[in-house]
Amino acid sequence: MTMTGRLLELDIERPVAQRGLGVNRLWSLLADVFRALVNRHAATRLADLDDALLNDIGLTRSDVERVLRTSPLSEDPTRRLSLVARAHAMRALPPV
């Protein structure tokens, strides 16, 4: 029988090195959620800007409101807003 088999039979805790991987994953997940919430707060502040300023960054008020309304809390809305602004910019370019 191998050592792994014996560890499973005896129901011994994992070594610290393997346990640390789970903690790192949890920490990374919590950091991602925190970052998404901070960026969501920043995105809600975009809705306070006037239409001319939003237009300068390639967005409309309805873009901001739609992204905030449709994205889940755990998702970073600034990524979607960036994609929307890029799409507006591409449509505004003259055809080649």
Backbone atoms as SQL, in Angstrom:
CREATE TABLE atoms (id INTEGER PRIMARY KEY, chain TEXT, resi INTEGER, resn TEXT, atom TEXT, x REAL, y REAL, z REAL);
INSERT INTO atoms VALUES
  (1, 'A', 1, 'MET', 'N', 0.848, -1.170, 0.000),
  (2, 'A', 1, 'MET', 'CA', 0.000, 0.000, 0.000),
  (3, 'A', 1, 'MET', 'C', 0.901, 1.243, 0.000),
  (4, 'A', 2, 'THR', 'N', 0.507, 2.246, -0.730),
  (5, 'A', 2, 'THR', 'CA', 1.319, 3.461, -0.807),
  (6, 'A', 2, 'THR', 'C', 1.022, 4.369, 0.366),
  (7, 'A', 3, 'MET', 'N', 1.881, 5.346, 0.525),
  (8, 'A', 3, 'MET', 'CA', 1.687, 6.315, 1.610),
  (9, 'A', 3, 'MET', 'C', 0.389, 7.094, 1.408),
  (10, 'A', 4, 'THR', 'N', 0.076, 7.419, 0.149),
  (11, 'A', 4, 'THR', 'CA', -1.156, 8.150, -0.128),
  (12, 'A', 4, 'THR', 'C', -2.367, 7.340, 0.314),
  (13, 'A', 5, 'GLY', 'N', -2.344, 6.048, 0.008),
  (14, 'A', 5, 'GLY', 'CA', -3.429, 5.181, 0.417),
  (15, 'A', 5, 'GLY', 'C', -3.590, 5.145, 1.922),
  (16, 'A', 6, 'ARG', 'N', -2.496, 5.114, 2.633),
  (17, 'A', 6, 'ARG', 'CA', -2.548, 5.103, 4.093),
  (18, 'A', 6, 'ARG', 'C', -3.092, 6.419, 4.629),
  (19, 'A', 7, 'LEU', 'N', -2.696, 7.519, 4.012),
  (20, 'A', 7, 'LEU', 'CA', -3.220, 8.800, 4.473),
  (21, 'A', 7, 'LEU', 'C', -4.728, 8.863, 4.295),
  (22, 'A', 8, 'LEU', 'N', -5.203, 8.329, 3.185),
  (23, 'A', 8, 'LEU', 'CA', -6.639, 8.340, 2.948),
  (24, 'A', 8, 'LEU', 'C', -7.359, 7.405, 3.912),
  (25, 'A', 9, 'GLU', 'N', -6.745, 6.244, 4.175),
  (26, 'A', 9, 'GLU', 'CA', -7.359, 5.303, 5.105),
  (27, 'A', 9, 'GLU', 'C', -7.481, 5.887, 6.504),
  (28, 'A', 10, 'LEU', 'N', -6.445, 6.595, 6.923),
  (29, 'A', 10, 'LEU', 'CA', -6.432, 7.121, 8.277),
  (30, 'A', 10, 'LEU', 'C', -7.134, 8.473, 8.383),
  (31, 'A', 11, 'ASP', 'N', -7.532, 9.008, 7.240),
  (32, 'A', 11, 'ASP', 'CA', -8.225, 10.288, 7.202),
  (33, 'A', 11, 'ASP', 'C', -7.388, 11.395, 7.852),
  (34, 'A', 12, 'ILE', 'N', -6.097, 11.395, 7.509),
  (35, 'A', 12, 'ILE', 'CA', -5.167, 12.393, 8.038),
  (36, 'A', 12, 'ILE', 'C', -5.311, 13.677, 7.229),
  (37, 'A', 13, 'GLU', 'N', -5.132, 14.801, 7.905),
  (38, 'A', 13, 'GLU', 'CA', -5.202, 16.083, 7.211),
  (39, 'A', 13, 'GLU', 'C', -4.122, 16.187, 6.162),
  (40, 'A', 14, 'ARG', 'N', -4.386, 17.016, 5.151),
  (41, 'A', 14, 'ARG', 'CA', -3.398, 17.244, 4.102),
  (42, 'A', 14, 'ARG', 'C', -2.185, 17.965, 4.665),
  (43, 'A', 15, 'PRO', 'N', -1.056, 17.779, 4.022),
  (44, 'A', 15, 'PRO', 'CA', 0.123, 18.550, 4.429),
  (45, 'A', 15, 'PRO', 'C', -0.128, 20.042, 4.234),
  (46, 'A', 16, 'VAL', 'N', 0.594, 20.846, 4.977),
  (47, 'A', 16, 'VAL', 'CA', 0.401, 22.300, 4.959),
  (48, 'A', 16, 'VAL', 'C', 0.576, 22.870, 3.564),
  (49, 'A', 17, 'ALA', 'N', 1.524, 22.376, 2.784),
  (50, 'A', 17, 'ALA', 'CA', 1.778, 22.911, 1.445),
  (51, 'A', 17, 'ALA', 'C', 0.539, 22.777, 0.566),
  (52, 'A', 18, 'GLN', 'N', -0.141, 21.627, 0.624),
  (53, 'A', 18, 'GLN', 'CA', -1.340, 21.440, -0.183),
  (54, 'A', 18, 'GLN', 'C', -2.500, 22.268, 0.361),
  (55, 'A', 19, 'ARG', 'N', -2.592, 22.414, 1.660),
  (56, 'A', 19, 'ARG', 'CA', -3.659, 23.195, 2.256),
  (57, 'A', 19, 'ARG', 'C', -3.510, 24.660, 1.855),
  (58, 'A', 20, 'GLY', 'N', -2.268, 25.127, 1.721),
  (59, 'A', 20, 'GLY', 'CA', -2.011, 26.508, 1.344),
  (60, 'A', 20, 'GLY', 'C', -2.572, 26.851, -0.022),
  (61, 'A', 21, 'LEU', 'N', -2.598, 25.887, -0.937),
  (62, 'A', 21, 'LEU', 'CA', -3.149, 26.156, -2.263),
  (63, 'A', 21, 'LEU', 'C', -4.616, 26.548, -2.173),
  (64, 'A', 22, 'GLY', 'N', -5.363, 25.883, -1.314),
  (65, 'A', 22, 'GLY', 'CA', -6.773, 26.213, -1.141),
  (66, 'A', 22, 'GLY', 'C', -6.949, 27.604, -0.552),
  (67, 'A', 23, 'VAL', 'N', -6.094, 27.961, 0.394),
  (68, 'A', 23, 'VAL', 'CA', -6.147, 29.289, 0.995),
  (69, 'A', 23, 'VAL', 'C', -5.821, 30.340, -0.052),
  (70, 'A', 24, 'ASN', 'N', -4.817, 30.059, -0.899),
  (71, 'A', 24, 'ASN', 'CA', -4.468, 31.008, -1.962),
  (72, 'A', 24, 'ASN', 'C', -5.625, 31.204, -2.934),
  (73, 'A', 25, 'ARG', 'N', -6.282, 30.113, -3.279),
  (74, 'A', 25, 'ARG', 'CA', -7.435, 30.223, -4.185),
  (75, 'A', 25, 'ARG', 'C', -8.553, 31.034, -3.546),
  (76, 'A', 26, 'LEU', 'N', -8.814, 30.769, -2.276),
  (77, 'A', 26, 'LEU', 'CA', -9.849, 31.515, -1.562),
  (78, 'A', 26, 'LEU', 'C', -9.484, 32.992, -1.496),
  (79, 'A', 27, 'TRP', 'N', -8.239, 33.276, -1.161),
  (80, 'A', 27, 'TRP', 'CA', -7.783, 34.668, -1.082),
  (81, 'A', 27, 'TRP', 'C', -7.919, 35.352, -2.438),
  (82, 'A', 28, 'SER', 'N', -7.561, 34.655, -3.508),
  (83, 'A', 28, 'SER', 'CA', -7.673, 35.203, -4.859),
  (84, 'A', 28, 'SER', 'C', -9.136, 35.487, -5.214),
  (85, 'A', 29, 'LEU', 'N', -10.018, 34.562, -4.852),
  (86, 'A', 29, 'LEU', 'CA', -11.443, 34.753, -5.111),
  (87, 'A', 29, 'LEU', 'C', -11.978, 35.963, -4.353),
  (88, 'A', 30, 'LEU', 'N', -11.606, 36.082, -3.082),
  (89, 'A', 30, 'LEU', 'CA', -12.051, 37.232, -2.291),
  (90, 'A', 30, 'LEU', 'C', -11.503, 38.542, -2.862),
  (91, 'A', 31, 'ALA', 'N', -10.263, 38.528, -3.312),
  (92, 'A', 31, 'ALA', 'CA', -9.674, 39.729, -3.915),
  (93, 'A', 31, 'ALA', 'C', -10.404, 40.097, -5.192),
  (94, 'A', 32, 'ASP', 'N', -10.781, 39.100, -6.007),
  (95, 'A', 32, 'ASP', 'CA', -11.526, 39.369, -7.243),
  (96, 'A', 32, 'ASP', 'C', -12.894, 39.961, -6.949),
  (97, 'A', 33, 'VAL', 'N', -13.580, 39.419, -5.957),
  (98, 'A', 33, 'VAL', 'CA', -14.900, 39.940, -5.596),
  (99, 'A', 33, 'VAL', 'C', -14.777, 41.364, -5.057),
  (100, 'A', 34, 'PHE', 'N', -13.781, 41.604, -4.220),
  (101, 'A', 34, 'PHE', 'CA', -13.570, 42.953, -3.683),
  (102, 'A', 34, 'PHE', 'C', -13.273, 43.934, -4.813),
  (103, 'A', 35, 'ARG', 'N', -12.408, 43.533, -5.746),
  (104, 'A', 35, 'ARG', 'CA', -12.082, 44.394, -6.889),
  (105, 'A', 35, 'ARG', 'C', -13.337, 44.682, -7.722),
  (106, 'A', 36, 'ALA', 'N', -14.157, 43.673, -7.929),
  (107, 'A', 36, 'ALA', 'CA', -15.384, 43.865, -8.699),
  (108, 'A', 36, 'ALA', 'C', -16.315, 44.849, -7.999),
  (109, 'A', 37, 'LEU', 'N', -16.420, 44.758, -6.681),
  (110, 'A', 37, 'LEU', 'CA', -17.291, 45.684, -5.941),
  (111, 'A', 37, 'LEU', 'C', -16.754, 47.114, -5.980),
  (112, 'A', 38, 'VAL', 'N', -15.436, 47.263, -5.841),
  (113, 'A', 38, 'VAL', 'CA', -14.837, 48.601, -5.917),
  (114, 'A', 38, 'VAL', 'C', -15.051, 49.191, -7.308),
  (115, 'A', 39, 'ASN', 'N', -14.843, 48.388, -8.346),
  (116, 'A', 39, 'ASN', 'CA', -15.035, 48.879, -9.712),
  (117, 'A', 39, 'ASN', 'C', -16.513, 49.140, -10.011),
  (118, 'A', 40, 'ARG', 'N', -17.399, 48.370, -9.400),
  (119, 'A', 40, 'ARG', 'CA', -18.834, 48.631, -9.577),
  (120, 'A', 40, 'ARG', 'C', -19.182, 49.986, -8.975),
  (121, 'A', 41, 'HIS', 'N', -18.607, 50.291, -7.836),
  (122, 'A', 41, 'HIS', 'CA', -18.845, 51.590, -7.214),
  (123, 'A', 41, 'HIS', 'C', -18.342, 52.706, -8.130),
  (124, 'A', 42, 'ALA', 'N', -17.170, 52.526, -8.715),
  (125, 'A', 42, 'ALA', 'CA', -16.626, 53.522, -9.646),
  (126, 'A', 42, 'ALA', 'C', -17.530, 53.658, -10.873),
  (127, 'A', 43, 'ALA', 'N', -18.060, 52.540, -11.349),
  (128, 'A', 43, 'ALA', 'CA', -18.944, 52.587, -12.517),
  (129, 'A', 43, 'ALA', 'C', -20.256, 53.300, -12.196),
  (130, 'A', 44, 'THR', 'N', -20.747, 53.149, -10.986),
  (131, 'A', 44, 'THR', 'CA', -21.976, 53.866, -10.628),
  (132, 'A', 44, 'THR', 'C', -21.721, 55.369, -10.584),
  (133, 'A', 45, 'ARG', 'N', -20.505, 55.754, -10.259),
  (134, 'A', 45, 'ARG', 'CA', -20.164, 57.184, -10.263),
  (135, 'A', 45, 'ARG', 'C', -20.115, 57.728, -11.687),
  (136, 'A', 46, 'LEU', 'N', -19.874, 56.857, -12.668),
  (137, 'A', 46, 'LEU', 'CA', -19.912, 57.295, -14.063),
  (138, 'A', 46, 'LEU', 'C', -21.299, 57.810, -14.425),
  (139, 'A', 47, 'ALA', 'N', -22.316, 57.215, -13.845),
  (140, 'A', 47, 'ALA', 'CA', -23.691, 57.628, -14.140),
  (141, 'A', 47, 'ALA', 'C', -23.955, 59.048, -13.662),
  (142, 'A', 48, 'ASP', 'N', -23.134, 59.568, -12.754),
  (143, 'A', 48, 'ASP', 'CA', -23.293, 60.936, -12.270),
  (144, 'A', 48, 'ASP', 'C', -22.692, 61.974, -13.219),
  (145, 'A', 49, 'LEU', 'N', -21.873, 61.521, -14.169),
  (146, 'A', 49, 'LEU', 'CA', -21.260, 62.455, -15.118),
  (147, 'A', 49, 'LEU', 'C', -22.299, 62.965, -16.100),
  (148, 'A', 50, 'ASP', 'N', -22.046, 64.144, -16.660),
  (149, 'A', 50, 'ASP', 'CA', -22.990, 64.638, -17.669),
  (150, 'A', 50, 'ASP', 'C', -22.738, 63.929, -19.005),
  (151, 'A', 51, 'ASP', 'N', -23.686, 64.083, -19.920),
  (152, 'A', 51, 'ASP', 'CA', -23.645, 63.343, -21.174),
  (153, 'A', 51, 'ASP', 'C', -22.420, 63.679, -22.016),
  (154, 'A', 52, 'ALA', 'N', -21.966, 64.921, -21.977),
  (155, 'A', 52, 'ALA', 'CA', -20.791, 65.310, -22.765),
  (156, 'A', 52, 'ALA', 'C', -19.537, 64.581, -22.278),
  (157, 'A', 53, 'LEU', 'N', -19.376, 64.475, -20.977),
  (158, 'A', 53, 'LEU', 'CA', -18.219, 63.758, -20.440),
  (159, 'A', 53, 'LEU', 'C', -18.290, 62.264, -20.752),
  (160, 'A', 54, 'LEU', 'N', -19.470, 61.693, -20.636),
  (161, 'A', 54, 'LEU', 'CA', -19.626, 60.282, -20.986),
  (162, 'A', 54, 'LEU', 'C', -19.306, 60.062, -22.463),
  (163, 'A', 55, 'ASN', 'N', -19.747, 60.988, -23.307),
  (164, 'A', 55, 'ASN', 'CA', -19.465, 60.886, -24.735),
  (165, 'A', 55, 'ASN', 'C', -17.958, 60.950, -25.001),
  (166, 'A', 56, 'ASP', 'N', -17.250, 61.766, -24.224),
  (167, 'A', 56, 'ASP', 'CA', -15.793, 61.874, -24.381),
  (168, 'A', 56, 'ASP', 'C', -15.082, 60.549, -24.118),
  (169, 'A', 57, 'ILE', 'N', -15.627, 59.751, -23.240),
  (170, 'A', 57, 'ILE', 'CA', -14.995, 58.460, -22.970),
  (171, 'A', 57, 'ILE', 'C', -15.658, 57.329, -23.756),
  (172, 'A', 58, 'GLY', 'N', -16.566, 57.680, -24.652),
  (173, 'A', 58, 'GLY', 'CA', -17.148, 56.700, -25.560),
  (174, 'A', 58, 'GLY', 'C', -18.333, 55.943, -25.028),
  (175, 'A', 59, 'LEU', 'N', -19.016, 56.505, -24.047),
  (176, 'A', 59, 'LEU', 'CA', -20.170, 55.831, -23.459),
  (177, 'A', 59, 'LEU', 'C', -21.385, 56.743, -23.471),
  (178, 'A', 60, 'THR', 'N', -22.535, 56.143, -23.308),
  (179, 'A', 60, 'THR', 'CA', -23.761, 56.903, -23.090),
  (180, 'A', 60, 'THR', 'C', -24.295, 56.535, -21.707),
  (181, 'A', 61, 'ARG', 'N', -25.193, 57.340, -21.210),
  (182, 'A', 61, 'ARG', 'CA', -25.788, 57.056, -19.903),
  (183, 'A', 61, 'ARG', 'C', -26.503, 55.699, -19.919),
  (184, 'A', 62, 'SER', 'N', -27.175, 55.409, -21.028),
  (185, 'A', 62, 'SER', 'CA', -27.885, 54.125, -21.113),
  (186, 'A', 62, 'SER', 'C', -26.908, 52.948, -21.132),
  (187, 'A', 63, 'ASP', 'N', -25.705, 53.130, -21.704),
  (188, 'A', 63, 'ASP', 'CA', -24.691, 52.070, -21.655),
  (189, 'A', 63, 'ASP', 'C', -24.336, 51.742, -20.211),
  (190, 'A', 64, 'VAL', 'N', -24.057, 52.790, -19.446),
  (191, 'A', 64, 'VAL', 'CA', -23.655, 52.604, -18.043),
  (192, 'A', 64, 'VAL', 'C', -24.780, 51.940, -17.263),
  (193, 'A', 65, 'GLU', 'N', -25.992, 52.442, -17.412),
  (194, 'A', 65, 'GLU', 'CA', -27.125, 51.890, -16.665),
  (195, 'A', 65, 'GLU', 'C', -27.406, 50.448, -17.062),
  (196, 'A', 66, 'ARG', 'N', -27.313, 50.140, -18.367),
  (197, 'A', 66, 'ARG', 'CA', -27.585, 48.783, -18.828),
  (198, 'A', 66, 'ARG', 'C', -26.545, 47.802, -18.286),
  (199, 'A', 67, 'VAL', 'N', -25.272, 48.174, -18.339),
  (200, 'A', 67, 'VAL', 'CA', -24.223, 47.282, -17.840),
  (201, 'A', 67, 'VAL', 'C', -24.376, 47.054, -16.339),
  (202, 'A', 68, 'LEU', 'N', -24.647, 48.109, -15.598),
  (203, 'A', 68, 'LEU', 'CA', -24.821, 47.952, -14.148),
  (204, 'A', 68, 'LEU', 'C', -26.045, 47.105, -13.810),
  (205, 'A', 69, 'ARG', 'N', -27.091, 47.246, -14.598),
  (206, 'A', 69, 'ARG', 'CA', -28.328, 46.510, -14.332),
  (207, 'A', 69, 'ARG', 'C', -28.191, 45.026, -14.699),
  (208, 'A', 70, 'THR', 'N', -27.431, 44.720, -15.756),
  (209, 'A', 70, 'THR', 'CA', -27.403, 43.342, -16.254),
  (210, 'A', 70, 'THR', 'C', -26.217, 42.517, -15.765),
  (211, 'A', 71, 'SER', 'N', -25.193, 43.144, -15.221),
  (212, 'A', 71, 'SER', 'CA', -24.035, 42.355, -14.778),
  (213, 'A', 71, 'SER', 'C', -24.229, 41.922, -13.323),
  (214, 'A', 72, 'PRO', 'N', -23.835, 40.696, -13.015),
  (215, 'A', 72, 'PRO', 'CA', -23.962, 40.232, -11.629),
  (216, 'A', 72, 'PRO', 'C', -22.999, 40.980, -10.708),
  (217, 'A', 73, 'LEU', 'N', -23.305, 40.993, -9.430),
  (218, 'A', 73, 'LEU', 'CA', -22.476, 41.711, -8.467),
  (219, 'A', 73, 'LEU', 'C', -21.039, 41.209, -8.436),
  (220, 'A', 74, 'SER', 'N', -20.843, 39.934, -8.706),
  (221, 'A', 74, 'SER', 'CA', -19.493, 39.371, -8.641),
  (222, 'A', 74, 'SER', 'C', -18.662, 39.682, -9.885),
  (223, 'A', 75, 'GLU', 'N', -19.289, 40.263, -10.907),
  (224, 'A', 75, 'GLU', 'CA', -18.579, 40.576, -12.150),
  (225, 'A', 75, 'GLU', 'C', -18.144, 42.033, -12.161),
  (226, 'A', 76, 'ASP', 'N', -16.961, 42.275, -12.707),
  (227, 'A', 76, 'ASP', 'CA', -16.430, 43.626, -12.814),
  (228, 'A', 76, 'ASP', 'C', -17.108, 44.337, -13.995),
  (229, 'A', 77, 'PRO', 'N', -17.956, 45.341, -13.749),
  (230, 'A', 77, 'PRO', 'CA', -18.665, 45.994, -14.847),
  (231, 'A', 77, 'PRO', 'C', -17.759, 46.872, -15.714),
  (232, 'A', 78, 'THR', 'N', -16.592, 47.246, -15.205),
  (233, 'A', 78, 'THR', 'CA', -15.727, 48.119, -15.995),
  (234, 'A', 78, 'THR', 'C', -15.176, 47.398, -17.220),
  (235, 'A', 79, 'ARG', 'N', -15.051, 46.098, -17.156),
  (236, 'A', 79, 'ARG', 'CA', -14.616, 45.340, -18.337),
  (237, 'A', 79, 'ARG', 'C', -15.658, 45.442, -19.441),
  (238, 'A', 80, 'ARG', 'N', -16.915, 45.270, -19.081),
  (239, 'A', 80, 'ARG', 'CA', -17.993, 45.393, -20.070),
  (240, 'A', 80, 'ARG', 'C', -18.072, 46.810, -20.614),
  (241, 'A', 81, 'LEU', 'N', -17.950, 47.786, -19.738),
  (242, 'A', 81, 'LEU', 'CA', -18.009, 49.177, -20.181),
  (243, 'A', 81, 'LEU', 'C', -16.872, 49.492, -21.147),
  (244, 'A', 82, 'SER', 'N', -15.725, 48.935, -20.894),
  (245, 'A', 82, 'SER', 'CA', -14.592, 49.117, -21.793),
  (246, 'A', 82, 'SER', 'C', -14.891, 48.532, -23.168),
  (247, 'A', 83, 'LEU', 'N', -15.491, 47.354, -23.191),
  (248, 'A', 83, 'LEU', 'CA', -15.852, 46.727, -24.468),
  (249, 'A', 83, 'LEU', 'C', -16.907, 47.548, -25.213),
  (250, 'A', 84, 'VAL', 'N', -17.866, 48.093, -24.479),
  (251, 'A', 84, 'VAL', 'CA', -18.912, 48.915, -25.096),
  (252, 'A', 84, 'VAL', 'C', -18.296, 50.181, -25.697),
  (253, 'A', 85, 'ALA', 'N', -17.411, 50.833, -24.954),
  (254, 'A', 85, 'ALA', 'CA', -16.764, 52.047, -25.451),
  (255, 'A', 85, 'ALA', 'C', -15.924, 51.737, -26.684),
  (256, 'A', 86, 'ARG', 'N', -15.229, 50.612, -26.670),
  (257, 'A', 86, 'ARG', 'CA', -14.424, 50.215, -27.830),
  (258, 'A', 86, 'ARG', 'C', -15.322, 49.960, -29.043),
  (259, 'A', 87, 'ALA', 'N', -16.465, 49.341, -28.826),
  (260, 'A', 87, 'ALA', 'CA', -17.398, 49.078, -29.934),
  (261, 'A', 87, 'ALA', 'C', -17.927, 50.394, -30.514),
  (262, 'A', 88, 'HIS', 'N', -18.240, 51.371, -29.644),
  (263, 'A', 88, 'HIS', 'CA', -18.690, 52.671, -30.137),
  (264, 'A', 88, 'HIS', 'C', -17.592, 53.328, -30.960),
  (265, 'A', 89, 'ALA', 'N', -16.356, 53.238, -30.509),
  (266, 'A', 89, 'ALA', 'CA', -15.242, 53.843, -31.223),
  (267, 'A', 89, 'ALA', 'C', -15.034, 53.185, -32.594),
  (268, 'A', 90, 'MET', 'N', -15.166, 51.870, -32.634),
  (269, 'A', 90, 'MET', 'CA', -15.004, 51.164, -33.918),
  (270, 'A', 90, 'MET', 'C', -16.088, 51.555, -34.918),
  (271, 'A', 91, 'ARG', 'N', -17.315, 51.747, -34.441),
  (272, 'A', 91, 'ARG', 'CA', -18.419, 52.158, -35.325),
  (273, 'A', 91, 'ARG', 'C', -18.219, 53.603, -35.805),
  (274, 'A', 92, 'ALA', 'N', -17.551, 54.413, -35.004),
  (275, 'A', 92, 'ALA', 'CA', -17.361, 55.813, -35.370),
  (276, 'A', 92, 'ALA', 'C', -16.242, 56.002, -36.399),
  (277, 'A', 93, 'LEU', 'N', -15.374, 54.994, -36.549),
  (278, 'A', 93, 'LEU', 'CA', -14.284, 55.111, -37.523),
  (279, 'A', 93, 'LEU', 'C', -14.849, 55.075, -38.937),
  (280, 'A', 94, 'PRO', 'N', -14.254, 55.853, -39.838),
  (281, 'A', 94, 'PRO', 'CA', -14.719, 55.785, -41.241),
  (282, 'A', 94, 'PRO', 'C', -14.319, 54.456, -41.857),
  (283, 'A', 95, 'PRO', 'N', -15.117, 53.949, -42.780),
  (284, 'A', 95, 'PRO', 'CA', -14.783, 52.667, -43.419),
  (285, 'A', 95, 'PRO', 'C', -13.502, 52.797, -44.243),
  (286, 'A', 96, 'VAL', 'N', -12.785, 51.722, -44.324),
  (287, 'A', 96, 'VAL', 'CA', -11.510, 51.726, -45.051),
  (288, 'A', 96, 'VAL', 'C', -11.714, 51.369, -46.488);
